[in-house]
Amino acid sequence: MYKNNIEFIINSTNKDEPMYGIIALVSDTLESMKADIASQRVDEDQKKAFRSAMKDMISGLIKLNGIVEGMGQRVR
């Protein structure tokens, strides 16, 4: 369902596109996923997969925070 967005994010990252645009697309994709998930019931396997995905995303957010802090900007 989100394969095209994910592939575009990967390609944009590999082409060294502006970080802002890539983060905006990631955000838009997550917003769409959030809307789809809100209307669904999940089983235990899906909950486990979700927790694993969240751990990966949190790791990425920590890295992005380091980049932003290194730029001298404050994260809100």
C-alpha positions in Angstrom: 0.0 0.0 0.0 2.8 2.4 0.8 5.5 0.7 -1.2 5.7 3.5 -3.8 6.2 6.1 -1.0 8.9 4.0 0.6 10.7 3.4 -2.6 10.6 7.2 -3.4 11.9 8.0 0.1 14.8 5.5 -0.5 15.6 6.9 -3.9 15.4 10.5 -2.7 17.8 9.7 0.2 20.2 8.0 -2.2 20.1 10.9 -4.6 20.9 13.3 -1.7 17.7 15.2 -2.1 16.9 17.9 0.5 16.4 16.5 4.0 13.3 18.7 4.6 11.5 17.2 1.6 12.3 13.6 2.6 11.2 14.2 6.1 8.0 15.8 4.8 7.2 12.7 2.7 8.0 10.4 5.7 5.6 12.5 7.8 2.9 12.4 5.2 3.3 8.6 4.8 3.1 8.1 8.6 -0.1 10.3 8.7 -1.7 8.1 6.1 -0.7 5.0 8.0 -2.0 6.4 11.2 -5.4 7.0 9.6 -5.5 3.5 8.2 -4.4 1.9 11.5 -7.0 3.9 13.5 -9.8 2.0 11.8 -8.3 -1.5 12.2 -8.0 -4.1 14.9 -4.6 -5.7 15.3 -3.7 -9.1 16.5 -0.7 -10.0 18.7 1.7 -10.7 15.8 0.9 -7.3 14.4 1.4 -5.7 17.8 4.9 -7.3 18.0 5.7 -6.1 14.5 4.6 -2.6 15.4 6.8 -2.6 18.5 9.8 -3.7 16.5 9.1 -1.0 13.8 8.7 1.6 16.5 12.1 0.7 18.0 13.7 1.2 14.6 11.9 4.5 14.1 13.0 5.7 17.6 16.6 4.9 16.7 16.3 6.9 13.6 14.7 9.8 15.5 17.5 9.8 17.9 20.0 10.1 15.0 18.0 12.9 13.4 17.9 14.7 16.7 21.7 14.5 16.8 21.8 16.1 13.3 19.5 18.9 14.3 21.4 19.6 17.5 24.6 19.6 15.5 23.1 22.3 13.3 22.6 24.5 16.3 18.8 24.3 16.1 16.3 23.6 18.8 13.9 20.7 18.4 10.4 21.7 19.6 
